[in-house]
C-alpha cells in the first residue's frame, strides 16, 4: 500500500473543504444540529478516502468550535465523526457507485441518529448524568433534525461535489 502524496493541489482541496464545513456550521448555527458538515464528510470519504475525511473533520471541528465554543464536547464530536468516517470508508466506500446514490442518502439520514447516539455515549458521563437512556432520549429531536439535514444536504451537495472529486481523482 502506497502512502498518499499531499501536494499543493491536494492540500488546497482539503483547505477548501475545511472552509466549506466551517462556513456551513457557522451560517446554519441558528438551526440546531442542521449543517452540511456530515454530508460533506461522507461525500469526501467516499471519493477521497479515510485519511482525508479524518483530516477535514478534525480541522473543521477545531476551527468552527473556536467560534461556536470549544469544550469537552469537541472531543466527543470528533470521536463521533471518526466512527462515521471509518464506517463510511471501510464498509461503504467499496460498494459506492452510481447506482447506489439512494443508499447513501439513507446512510446520511442514519448518520444523524448514529452521531447522536455515539456523542451521547461519549458525553453523558462527562456531564454527570446517571442514566444514559434518559440523556439520549432527550437529544432525539436534535438527532432527527441532524438526520434530515444530512439527507437534504447530501442530495444537494453530492451532484456538486462528485464532479469536482472525479476530476481531481483523474489527475
RAJORA-V504286 format. One record per backbone hydrogen bond with DSSP energy under -1.0 kcal/mol. NH is the residue of the N-H (numbers start at 0). CO is the residue of the C=O. Records with the same first field share a line. If there is no record, write none. Layout:
NH->CO, CO
This chain:
6->4
10->6
11->7
12->8
13->9
14->10
15->11
16->12
17->13
18->14
19->15
20->16
21->17
22->18
23->19
24->20
25->21
26->22
27->23
28->25
30->27
33->30
39->35
40->36
41->37
42->38
43->39
44->40
45->41
46->42
47->43
48->44
52->48
53->49
54->50
55->51
56->52
57->53
58->54
59->55
60->56
61->57
62->58
63->59
64->60
67->63
68->64
73->70
75->71
76->72
77->73
78->74
79->75
80->76
81->77
82->78
83->79
84->80
85->81
86->82
87->83
88->84
89->85
90->86
91->86
92->87
94->91
95->92
99->96
103->99
104->100
105->101
106->102
107->103
108->104
109->105
110->106
113->109
114->110
115->111
116->112
117->113
118->114
119->115
120->116
121->117
122->118
123->119
126->122
127->124
128->123
134->130
135->131
136->132
137->133
139->136
142->138
143->139
144->140
145->141
146->142
147->143
148->144
149->145
150->146
151->147
152->148
153->149
154->150
155->151
156->152
157->153
160->156
161->157
164->160
165->161
166->162
167->163
168->164
169->165
